[in-house]
């Protein structure tokens, strides 16, 4: 099990509550790429992804006390908020066409020159890529397109029970592969990745 | 939905937010009692976090200064802001009180029998915070008709602002009681936002008596009031018996101090929750609603999605004033 809270997260939270601009910049430098990456992966739109980064960071700055370091590491929490904003955006802009396209797409295609691709991140991407196609489709539709499992079932023309099971099983497979590769530590802080 | 006493395959969709709100509630409720499912959910959520982190990529370099300036525009760095905004409202209310004739002091205002009664009430709410901040009790009994309530109130508010300016950060972290119908303690920093909020609302009450047009606070103060109230809202939803676990409202506030906020509808999930309704109205109007100054007003907000969740949200929001 991970050890929470992460000391640095506790410190950052207090500093943000105190109104430290310098620590806000540290949060941006550390987690901006993650928030941007999640938003970009979901929206496929640089402008929308930048807006999401701004909303997430401004929101953290305005209400830092909402982040509870005892429940999640800061990186994971920001990721979750970014995803919720992304789902909001995707649901507003979704068409049947891009759901169909997503259903047949391969694993998320990161740009080759991505300088941030640490070993840990590459391992995660590999674990997603290694999933059976049926599992990968389900996870990508739910995670990056914000579909509920019922919508996943519809998009893939499979029974709802199958969609539920694939999501659960896909997460287990990814987790097992990563834990087998020593992923028990906190990789959500990029400095430790 | 929950089979054989367990959440089964639903834990997968739940861990990545792909359930319906009703299912999310059922799973969350079950996981509270079932360590097996709770452990599996924690593990799957962790994996979902890893997937998110692995998407990291560098944004355009210009984004950094854009985000940091937007943040500082929304909330300046440092501590003094709340005290300064409060000071502005104190000065304005004091100016308005100076315009009241003796008979006007006796006119009723809202739930108060007279404007004098209103100021005694404001004095008492301020005093609870001032005392907790270490100031001595008021040297006079403001209830006594012989006391100059305006002067006593102004001195006390001035002393509070002064002590915050002198002691700064440490004092602002001190837990003090908030005014309102629920007994809540929050850091002085937040109590000052509430003091500024209540002082503005009572200045509006006095303007009404003087037949002066309403006045809007600064965008900064409106944003502070909104954020202050929304922090308290999930707990208020619960104590009002109107919590919606695992559900959230998308609150789109227009005009000065506005912006889009996601508001959890129960204290169990203040940050998370599936958005079930959208509520849209001007930010200033929302502040008046919070203060209970829109009672009976028609069509307070535009509502989309689940009307029951939106109505519960607005009903509880309207109870968050200081009267």
Contacts between the chains, C-beta under 8 A, distances in Angstrom:
chain1	res1	chain2	res2	distance
A	2	B	46	7.2
A	18	B	79	7.1
A	18	B	169	6.1
A	19	B	75	7.3
A	19	B	76	7.4
A	19	B	77	4.8
A	19	B	78	4.7
A	19	B	79	5.9
A	20	B	77	7.0
A	21	B	68	7.3
A	21	B	72	6.6
A	21	B	77	4.2
A	24	B	68	6.6
A	24	B	71	5.9
A	25	B	64	7.8
A	25	B	68	6.1
A	28	B	64	6.1
A	28	B	67	6.0
A	28	B	68	6.6
A	29	B	64	7.7
A	32	B	59	6.0
A	32	B	63	7.2
A	32	B	64	7.1
A	32	B	67	7.3
A	33	B	56	4.3
A	33	B	57	5.9
A	33	B	58	5.4
A	33	B	59	6.7
A	34	B	52	6.9
A	34	B	53	5.5
A	34	B	55	7.1
A	34	B	56	4.5
A	36	B	56	7.7
A	36	B	57	6.4
A	36	B	58	7.5
A	36	B	59	4.1
A	36	B	63	7.4
A	37	B	55	3.7
A	37	B	56	4.2
A	37	B	57	4.3
A	38	B	52	5.0
A	38	B	55	5.0
A	40	B	55	7.4
A	40	B	57	6.4
A	41	B	55	4.5
A	46	B	60	7.5
A	49	B	59	7.4
A	50	B	59	6.4
A	50	B	60	7.2
A	50	B	63	5.4
A	50	B	66	7.6
A	53	B	59	6.3
A	53	B	63	6.2
A	53	B	67	6.1
A	54	B	63	7.7
A	54	B	66	6.6
A	54	B	67	4.9
A	54	B	70	5.4
A	55	B	260	7.3
A	57	B	67	5.0
A	57	B	71	6.0
A	58	B	67	7.2
A	58	B	70	5.3
A	58	B	71	4.8
A	58	B	74	5.2
A	59	B	261	7.6
A	61	B	71	4.1
A	61	B	74	6.7
A	61	B	75	5.8
A	62	B	71	7.8
A	62	B	74	5.5
A	62	B	75	5.1
A	62	B	223	7.4
A	62	B	227	5.6
A	63	B	227	5.7
A	63	B	230	7.9
A	63	B	231	6.7
A	65	B	231	7.0
A	66	B	231	7.3
A	66	B	270	6.5
A	66	B	271	5.6
A	67	B	271	7.9
A	68	B	271	8.0
A	72	B	49	7.6
A	73	B	49	7.8
A	75	B	49	7.6
A	75	B	53	6.2
A	76	B	46	7.8
A	76	B	49	3.9
A	76	B	52	7.4
A	76	B	53	7.4
A	77	B	271	7.6
A	79	B	49	5.9
A	79	B	52	3.7
A	79	B	53	6.2
A	80	B	49	7.5
A	80	B	52	7.4
A	80	B	271	8.0
A	80	B	272	7.3
A	81	B	271	7.2
A	82	B	52	7.5
A	83	B	17	7.4
A	83	B	52	6.3
A	84	B	17	7.3
A	84	B	262	6.8
A	84	B	272	7.9
A	87	B	17	7.2
A	88	B	250	7.2
A	88	B	275	6.9
A	108	B	55	6.9
A	110	B	55	7.8
A	110	B	57	6.9
A	111	B	57	7.0
A	114	B	57	5.4
A	114	B	58	7.7
A	115	B	58	6.4
A	116	B	56	4.9
A	116	B	57	5.8
A	116	B	58	5.8
A	120	B	53	8.0
A	120	B	54	7.6
A	121	B	53	6.8
A	121	B	54	4.3
A	121	B	56	6.1
A	122	B	54	7.8
A	123	B	54	8.0
A	124	B	50	5.0
A	124	B	51	6.2
A	124	B	53	7.1
A	124	B	54	3.4
A	125	B	54	5.2
A	128	B	51	6.5
A	128	B	54	7.7
A	139	B	16	7.8
A	139	B	51	7.6
A	142	B	13	6.9
A	142	B	16	5.4
A	142	B	18	4.2
A	143	B	16	5.4
A	143	B	48	7.0
A	143	B	51	6.1
A	143	B	52	7.9
A	146	B	17	7.9
A	147	B	18	6.6
A	148	B	13	7.0
A	148	B	18	4.9
A	148	B	19	6.5
A	148	B	20	6.4
A	149	B	12	7.7
A	149	B	13	4.1
A	149	B	18	4.9
A	149	B	19	6.9
A	150	B	20	7.4
A	152	B	18	7.0
A	161	B	9	7.1
A	163	B	13	7.9
A	164	B	9	3.9
A	164	B	10	6.1
A	164	B	12	6.2
A	164	B	13	5.7
A	165	B	9	4.7
A	165	B	12	7.4
A	166	B	12	7.8
A	167	B	9	7.7
A	167	B	12	3.7
A	167	B	13	5.1
A	167	B	16	6.8
A	167	B	18	6.4
A	168	B	9	4.8
A	168	B	10	8.0
A	168	B	11	5.9
A	168	B	12	2.7
A	168	B	13	7.5
A	168	B	44	7.2
A	169	B	12	7.1
A	170	B	12	7.4
A	171	B	12	5.6
A	171	B	15	6.1
A	171	B	16	7.3
A	171	B	44	4.5
A	171	B	47	4.9
A	171	B	48	6.6
A	172	B	44	7.2
A	172	B	47	7.8
A	174	B	47	5.3
A	174	B	50	7.4
A	174	B	51	6.9
A	175	B	43	6.2
A	175	B	44	7.0
A	175	B	46	7.1
A	175	B	47	3.8
A	175	B	50	7.8
A	178	B	47	7.2
A	178	B	50	6.2
A	183	B	50	7.0
A	187	B	50	6.6
A	187	B	53	6.7
A	188	B	49	5.7
A	188	B	50	7.5
A	188	B	53	5.5
A	190	B	53	7.6
A	190	B	56	7.0
A	193	B	53	7.7
